[in-house]
Amino acid sequence: MKFSELDLKPELQESLKRMGYEEMTPIQEQTIPHVIKGADVMGLAETGSGKTAACGVPLVNATDVDLNAIQHLILVPTRELALQYVQEVDDLAGDSGVVPFAVFGGFDISIQKAKLNHCVHILVATPGRLIDLIWNTRLDLTHVRTVVLDEADEMLKMGFIEDVDWILSCMLQEHQTLLWSATMPGEIDGLARKYLKDPIRIELNRDQRAPQSLQHHFLHAGRNRLTALTKYLKDDAVKQAIIFCNSRDKASELHRELRRQFTSMESIHGGLDQGKRTSIFRGFKELKIKYMVATDVAGRGLDFSHVTHVINYDLPFNSEIYTHRTGRAGRMGRTGVALTLVSDRDLGSLKEILRKNVIEPQWVGDAPDMDSVSKRRGGNRSRGRGDGRSGSSGQGSGRPRRRGSRNSGRSTPTTA
């Protein structure tokens, strides 16, 4: 189905044409008509399936530009996803007059307050910063008609589920609720039952986990992973790559080693300040950086359209992390390569990842005897300092925080 077949405002149709959006992805085709009609929607799809536009298109279309008020609220787990989301909505808004804005921790809250006192129609927020604004300002959410929970399962992992529950409980007026997630843990399902009214449930990832448009390559590197990686980068036609490590210490160490042999190389992790992270992400999106060594701060939700290769220097801790890392390539159905370097100690864990993601591995070089691997074995499983999520949200350590009753005397939330 084409976007041109939808009954959208002319300004939005012009923006879609300018952005090159013609054919809808499966998640967009199945959800946008329901969202336009005002139904609550629970959408589950693999990473990189086009969920941001599936939400952004109907929200921009439904915005009343003559009403100077927040009409749509979008909750996301991380700063980077908030910035990406607001950029996508801004591109869709074009010349329509719809104003999106993002608030998140790690940025001067007074500047955010000043902007919110002027015209904002679509607010994208991380949970902690939004709660700070609710408690410490006269933030008016009474005109909100749509509440969106994006990457809901990631917000659960990062300890924000109670914050999200409280924010939703503040929405007393009639409104539409949209929930987007790659997986459906019990806690998220419970949240959906509590706040979504007769939702349209759409699942496109029931029988598949890892992105299916990718070639899933594996290299049995033994103890010589650095040598194997440098040879691969020199020999293969890599246009742009993200190289994942399991800790910020490992990422920094690998970055130092690779900088000796490659130019156009940067490293990103949760220990960097927001300005540095934003600068690196921008340079990577603009193809000014060819290789980016990263922890899992870059493994969820972010859209880098030029990435051709995702390389797991460290084997992911589980099948879900594998899915979200490799989803940085092959987004929106584009082709790409996911290469994972493994040692003998990783083979048990790898076998489990392959089984859960229904992957038929393509081995670069000699393949190990996977049939002889009978149980999960440790490998490089220590997270070290920083596990790739620390600092990624812009809201502290990501540990669950017991805020207590919102209606009783409580201390003001700490800045996210």
Protein Blocks (a to p, Z undefined) as FASTA:
>chain_A
ZZklpccdfklmmmmmmnopabdcfklmmmmmmmmnopacdddddehiopmmmmmmmmmm
mpcfkbgcdfbdcddfbfklmmmmmmmmmmmnmmnopacddddehiafklmmmmmmmccf
bdcddfklmmmmmmmmccdfklpcbdcdehkllmmmnopmmmmmmmmmmmmbgcdddddd
fbdcfklmmmmmmmpghiacddfklmbcbdckbccddddekjmlmmmmmmmmmmpccfbd
cdddfbfklmmmmmmmmmmmpghiacddfkbcfklmmmmmmmmmnopafbdcddfklmgo
pacfkbmbdcdfbacfbfklmmmmmmmgopehiacdddddddfklmmmmmmmmmmnopac
ddehjdddfklpmbdcfbjmbgbgoehlgoklonajopacdebjfkbccdddddZZ
